[in-house]
Amino acid sequence: MYIQSDSLIPMYDIKYSPSLDAFKFVLWGEGKSIQRKISVSLFTRNSQEWLIELDIIRQRLTTRCVRMHTSIDENQQQQILKWKFCQNLHGQERCTNNWETLDHGASIQVKLLM
């Protein structure tokens, strides 16, 4: 998953992609596993915590706001988040065509290439 550089900035597990002007955030997991869902927490530079969940069976990516720092004003809380979902298949990265706008409780349908 890539996060546009003017959106949330993860605090760890990042790699910048100049061509996309985005940071790479990795959801680790084995698609063929018994696990139905892969989830990971995303912590941001402005004290937010997001849960990113990939439902393998339903092929759905969901974001949930877990914690918002109390000193953040309402305008910052309504900040638009841009995501691009990518998968690495045999060393080739395949990404969705468009940047998606997601917020708390939002989800998108993704095509998993397994």
N, C-alpha and C positions, 0 to 999 in steps of 0.2 A: 504494500500500500504506500502511496506517496501522499504527502501532505504539503500543499502549496506553501511556499516560504512566507507568505504574508498571512497565513492562517496560524493554527496551533503549531508551536514548536516543541517537539518532544525533548525531554531532558536526557535521554539515553538511547542507545541503539539506533543512531542516525548516520546517514551517509548522504551528502548533498549531491544532487544531480543538476549540473548547470543547464543541461538541455531542457529540463522540465521546470527549472527554477523551483525545486521542491526538495523536501527531505524524505528519505526512504525510511519507513518504519516497518519492521519485519514481524509478521505473525508466524511463529514457528508452529509446525504441526504436520502430522502425517495424514494425508487425505484418505488413505486406505485403512486407517486404524479403526478400532471399534468406537473411538470417540465420535460423538455426533457433532460436538461443538468445540471449537478452538477459541479461547478468549485470552485477551492480554490487556493489561492496564497501560494507559498512555498518560504520563504526567507532563504538564506543560510549564513553560517558564513563568506564567502568571498564576501559578498555584491551582490549576484545574486538574482534575483527575477524570479520565474518560475510560470506559470499558468498551473495547472493540471486540465484537463477537462474530465469528464466522460459523454459520450453521451449514455443515457439509451436506447433509441430506437435502435440506430445503434450498441450498445454494443461495443463502441470504446473508448479507453483511449488515450488522446492526451496531449503532453507536448509542451509548448511554452516558449521561453526565452523572458521575458518582459524587464528585465534590467540587464546589465552587468556593473560592476564597471569599469570606464575608466582606472584605474591604473592596471587592470588585463592584463597580457601579453597574447599573442595569444596562447601559449601552454596551459595555464590554461583554456582558453575559449574553447579549443577543448577537454577538459577533458571528459573521457568516464563516462557516468552515468548509474548505474545499478539499476533496479527497479524490484520488484516482486509484482504483484497485488494479493491481498487477499480479501476475503469477509467473513463476520461473519454471519453465518446462524444458528439460534437457538443455539447460544453459541459455535458453532463449527467454527473454522477458516479454510477456504479452500483457498489454494494458488496455483498459477501457478507453474508448475514444475521447470521452468528455470528462471534465472535472465535475464531480457530483457535490451538491450542497447537502450536508447532513447536519442535524442537530440532535438534541436529546430525544431518544426514542425513535429516531428515523432509521430506515433501513432501505437497502437497494438489493435488487435481484442481481446476482452475478453468475456468469457461466464458468464453472470450474473445469479446468483442462486436466483431468486426471486420467 
